[in-house]
């Protein structure tokens, strides 16, 4: 099993998760050209992709979906409410609506030899989900666009081998930055985005001996930067109540502009 971030950030997201025989994308919020380039770098093409898991309908998660689905006729998975929004999105152009495949939070489904586990997140979208994907004993998750976390989220992120977790903003940068007041309140609210500090606090609840890799993702272009997210999350882990230190884990930041390292499990 392997996982790689093709792009992750407030301006566009696309994550690859796959086994030897089954290949999935989580979101398609960048151009089709960039998605193709990312797939090519790991020896794949759009023809190899067996499904696209959509977390929610915001443009930074579906921007390239129309072109990708028209070209390769790939099944598109998401909650029914998310798919309704996608079907109505004029920006995607015409594509085969028969590719839209509804899923339900907390109800597992199979794509090839991968078990996909959608779970609910709190974000200002129709019915957003995060995804956990399992192959045999190995499991990974992509969890972004969460206004906050609770025990439900913690429970769904237990026992992972790799995790891409939102570390969207630095609270101080956001509060003093140029965004209008309503947008600041939205991002900081319970249906907004996870701050660097809260990403670290959530990690404190899910760290364990077998967790091989943590990628911090969905960084805001205006209200965060890679070094700050990295150091803040590490500090939260080191000062937290869990028995681990940040240096016990491989932690890095997923870039908006280039691919992450390939995580092999």
Beta strands, then each sheet from edge to edge (+ up, - down):
strand 1: 2-7
strand 2: 14-18
strand 3: 23-26
strand 4: 51-53
strand 5: 76-79
strand 6: 100-103
strand 7: 109-111
strand 8: 114-120
strand 9: 129-135
strand 10: 138-143
strand 11: 162-166
strand 12: 213-217
strand 13: 250-253
strand 14: 263-264
sheet 1: 6+ 5+ 4+ 3+ 2- 1+ 14-
sheet 2: 7+ 8- 9+ 10- 11- 12- 13-
end
